[in-house]
Amino acid sequence: MRELREMKATWIIAVFGILFTLAGPSVLELFTIITLAQVIGLSILALSLALVWGFGGILCFGQTAFFGLGAYAYVIAAINFGGSSWAILVAMLVAAAFAAILGYFVFYGRVSDVYLAVITLTVTLILYSLIRRTSGPEYKIGNALLGGFNGISAPPLNYPWDASAFLFPEQVFYVAMLALIIAYVFCSWLVRTHFGRVCVAIRENEDRAELLAYDTRLYKLGIFTVGAAIAGLGGIFFCIGVSRVTPDVFSLPQSALTIIWVIVGGRGTLIGPILATFALYYLTSALGSQSVLNTNLVLGTILIIFVLGVPKGVVPAISDLMQSRRGRKALRARERRLQRRRPSSTHNATTTEGAE
C-alpha cells in the first residue's frame, strides 16, 4: 500500500513538472528561461546527492567532482565530435567511470564514512587545483584547450540529426526539464527496486545486511556510480546554461551548497532537494543584489536552523505534519462513531430491563 502511494506521488510530481515545462516559456522572460537551465543542472546535482546520501547512506562531500567532470567531459567531447549528441553520453560515462574507480578503492578498502567524506572532498579540491593550472596552449585534449581558470566555452545543444542546427533557449529549457523529470522518476523507481531496498537496509544497519549475505561493498559502489552519472548529467546542463565551464564547478562553496540543498529539502526524499535548490538559488541571487546582508551568513544561518530545528528537512517535516493531521482526524472520526453507538446501546439495555 505504501509503495502504491509513493508511486502515485512520483507520477503526480512528474505531471506537475511536465505542466511547468509546457507553461514556462509562455509566462517567463527569456533571461529567466536561460537562467533556469543552470538551476535545473544544479537541481539534478542535488538529486544525485539525495540518492547517494539519503538512500545509500554515503555522505559524499565531493559530489561536485562528478558534476564538474561531466561538465568538462561534455564540452571537450562536443568540441572534438563537432556536436552534442554523443557528448552527453560520454560525459555521463566519464563521471560514472571515475566514481566506479574511486569507489572501488574506497568501499573495498573498507574506508569508514567519515574518511570517505574527507577523501571525496579532497579529490574535488585536487581537481579544482589541477584544472586551474591548465592555462597554457599545451594543455588540450584533442581540439579543446582546457583554458585554466578561464575555462572553456560550452558548445550549445544541437539536434541529434543535424549538428549544425542548434537549439534555442526555450528548447534547451524543454530538454533540461525533461532530463530532470526522467532523472527524478528513475531515482524514484530505483529506490523501490530490490537494489534500492537493499541500499536502504545497508544505510540503516550495514552489519546486519552483511549477515544476511549481501555484499554491501558492491551495493554501495553501485549506487555511488549511478549517483555520479546523474551528477554528470547535471553538470552538462549547468555549463550549457552558463555557456562555459570553469574550475569553479569543483570549488568548495559549490560542494557546501549541495549539502545545504539536501539538508534543507530533506535527506530522506528526492523531490525535497530539488525544490530547495530552486528556492535557495533564487534566494542567494536576491541577496547578491543588495549589500546589507552577507549571503554566506544567511546560508549558514539557514543551515543551523534546519540542522537544529528541522533535522529531517522541509518535505519530510510537512509529510509528518500531514500524516499527524490525518491520524488525528481518523481518531476523532472513530470517537464520533463510538459516541453515536453508545446511546443506542444504552437505550436497548433500558428497554430490555423494562420488559423484564
N, C-alpha and C positions, 0 to 999 in steps of 0.2 A: 504493500500500500504506500509506504513512504517513497519507494523507488518510482512509483507512478506519479506521485505528487512532484517529485524532483524533475522527472521528465517533462511533465506538464509545464512547470515553471521555466524550464530551459527553453521550450518552444515558444512560450509566451514572450520571454525576453528576446528571443530571436526575431519574432514577429515585430515587436516594438523597434528593434534595430533596423529591420527592413523598412518599416514606415519612416523612420528618421532618415534613412538613406535616400528614399524616394522624395521626401519633402525638403531635405536640407538645401539643395541648390536653388530651390524656388523661394525660400524665405530668408536665406542667409546671404551676406555680402560675399563678393569674390575673395577678399582678403581673409575672411573667416573660413571660407572653404579651403583656401591654401593652407592656413594655419592648422585646420583640423587634420590634415594628412599627417603632420608630425605628431599631433596629440594622439591620433589613432595608433601610430607606431609606438609611442610611449605606453599606451594602454595595453598593447599586445605584450610589451616587455613586462608590465605589471602582472598580466595574466600568466605569463610563463613562471614568474616567481611565486605567484599564488598556487600554481600547480606543484612546483618543486618543494616549496616550503610548507604550504598549507596542507597538502595531501601526502607529500612524500616525507615530510619532517626534516628536510635538508635545508638548513639555513645557509644560503649561498649569498655572501656579500658581494660576490663578483659576477652576478648575473649580467651586468653590463659588458663583461668581457665578450660574451657570446653575441650580445646586442651590437657591439662595435665591430666584431669580426664579420657579422652578417652584413653590416653596412659597407665595410671596406671591400668584402668579397663581391658584393653586388656591383659596386662602382668599377672595380678592377675588371670583373668578368664582362660587364656591359661594354666597357671601352674596348676590350680585346675581341669580344664576339661581334661588336657592331650592333648590339641590340639588347633589350632587357629580358627577352623571353626565357632563355636558358640561364641568364644571370641570377634570376630569383631562386631557381632550384639549386644552383651552385652555392649561393650564399647560405641557404639553409643547411646544405650538406657540409659546408666548411665549419659552420658553428657546431653542428651535431658531432662531426668527426673530432673536433678539438675537445669538446666536452667528453666524448667517449674515451679519448686517450687520457685526459686529465682525471676523469672519474675512475678509470681502471686502476690507476696508481693510488688514488685516494681511498676508494672503497675496498679494494682488495688488499690494500696496505693497512686496513683496519684503523684508519685515521679517525679520531673522535670528532664529534660535531663541532666543538669549539675550534679545533685546529683546522677543520675543513673550511669554516668560515674565514679564518685568517689566510689560509692558502689561496682560496678563490679571490679574496680581496687583493692579496699580494700579486697574483697573476694579472689582475686587472691593472694595477699600478705599473707593473713591468711593461705591459703592452702600451700603456699611456706614455711612459718614458721612451720606449723604443720608437714608436711612431713619430714622436716629436723630433727625433734625431734623423729623420729621413728626408731632409730638405734639399739635398744635393741632386744633380741630374743623374747620378749613378744609381740612385735608389728608385728603381722602377721594376714593375712586373709586366713584361710584355711591352705594350704601348702606354701603360698607365704609370705616370710619375706619382709617387706617394705624397710628395708635397710637404712633408714635415708638419710643422704646426699650422701651416696654411690650409692643409687638407687638399681634397680633390673635388672638383665639380662633379655632381652626380648626374649621369645621363637620365633624361626623363623616360617614363614608361612609353612603350610603343605597342602597336597592335601585333599580336603574335604572327600574323601572316604578312606583315609589312613593317620592316624595321625602320623605314623612313617616315612612317606615319605616327606621330606622337599624340599622346592623349592630352586633352585639355584638363585644366584643374578640376572641373566638375566630374570628368570621367575618372580622374585619379582618385577623387573622393569616393566614387562608387566602388572602385576596385579595393581601396583601403578598407572601407566599411565591410565589404563582402569578405575580405580576408579576416577581419576582426570577428565577424559573426561565425564564420566557419571555424576559426580557431577556438572560439568560446564553446560552440556546440561539440567540437571534437574533444575538448578537455572535459566537458560535462559527461560525454559518453565514456571517456576513458576512465574516469574515477568510479564509474558504476560497473565496469567490467571486473572480471576476476583479478586481472592485473592491478587495477586501481584499488580494489578492496584489500588485496594483499599489501600494497604500499601503505594504505591507511593503518593496517594492522601492524606493520613494521614501525610506523610512526608512533603508535600507541605503546608498543612493547616489542622491541626488536628481539630480545632474548626468547620470548615466548614464540615468536614467529619462527625462529631458528629451531626451537624444539619441535615445532610442527613440520619440520623437514623442508622449509622454504629457504632458498639461497638468497638471503637478504641483500647480499652484495650485488647480485645480478639485478634484482628488482630496483634497488636504489640507483644503479648505473643506468637502467632503462629509463626511469622517469627523469633522471638528471639529463640524459641525452635528448629526450623528447622536449623537455623544457628549454634546452639550449637551441634546438631547431626553431621553436616558436619565438624565442628571443631574437634569433637571427632574422626571422620574418619581420618582427617589429623594427629592427634596425634598417631594413630595406625601405619601409615607408617613411621612417623618420628622415633619412637622408634625402629621399625624394621630396619630402615636404620642405626641407631646409634648402634643397638644391645643391648641397655639397656635404661632404663628410670630413670631420676634423678629429684630431686626437681627443677632443673633449668628450666624445662618446664613451671613453674609458675613464673619465675623471671620477674622483672620489665624491664630489657633490652629486653626480648622477647616480652613483651606487647608493648613496644615502637616501636620495629622493625615492628610489624604487622601494626601499624598505619602508619608508614612511607611507607610501601609497597602499601597500599591502596591509600595514598595521591599521591605518585609518579605515580602509574599506572593510577589512575583516579577513583574518588569515584562514578561516575555515570555509571561505566562499570563493567563487570565481568572478561573479559579477561585481562584488564589492570593490576590489582593487581597480577594476575598470572605471567605475563611477568616481572613485576617489581620485584617479589620475586626471580625469576631465575637470573635476571641481578644483583640485589643488593647483593644476596648471593655470587655470584662469584666475585663481586667487593670487598666485605669485606674479602673474602678468599684471594684474591690477595694482599689486603692491610695488611692482617695479616702476610704475608710472608716477609714484609720489616719493617724497623724501622724508616723511615723518617717521614711518615705521620701517625697521630693518626686516627684510624678507626672511633672512635666516633665523632671526629672533622669533618671528611669528611662526615659522615652520617648526622650530624647536619647541615652542610653547604648545603647539597643536600636538606634537608627538608626545610630550609629557602628559598632557591632558588625557589623551587616548590610552596611553600605557597605564596610567593610574586610575582613570575614571571609567573608561570604556575599553577594557583589555581585549574583548572579543572583536571590536570594530563596529562600525555603524550598521552594516547589513545584518550580522548575527544578533546585535542588540535589538534592532527593530523586529526581527523574526521572533526572538524570545518574547518580546513585549506582545506581539500579536498572538502568539500561542498562549501566553498567560491570559490575555483577554478572552480568547476563545474558551479556555478552560474554565474561567470564572462564569462566563455566560452559560456554558453547559451545566455547571454546578447549580447556578440559580434556576435554570430550567428544570433540572431534576428535583430541586426542592419545591418548586411550584407544583410539579406533578404529584409529589408526595403529599403536599398540603391539600390538593383537591381530592385525593383519595381518602384522607383521614376523616373528614366529615361524613362521607358516605359509609365508611366502616363503622363509625360511631352510631350513626342512625340505624344501621342494620342490627347492631348489637342491642340497642334500646328497644327496637321492635320485637326482637326475639324474647327479651325479658318480659315485656308486657304481655305477650301471648301466653307465656308460661303462667 
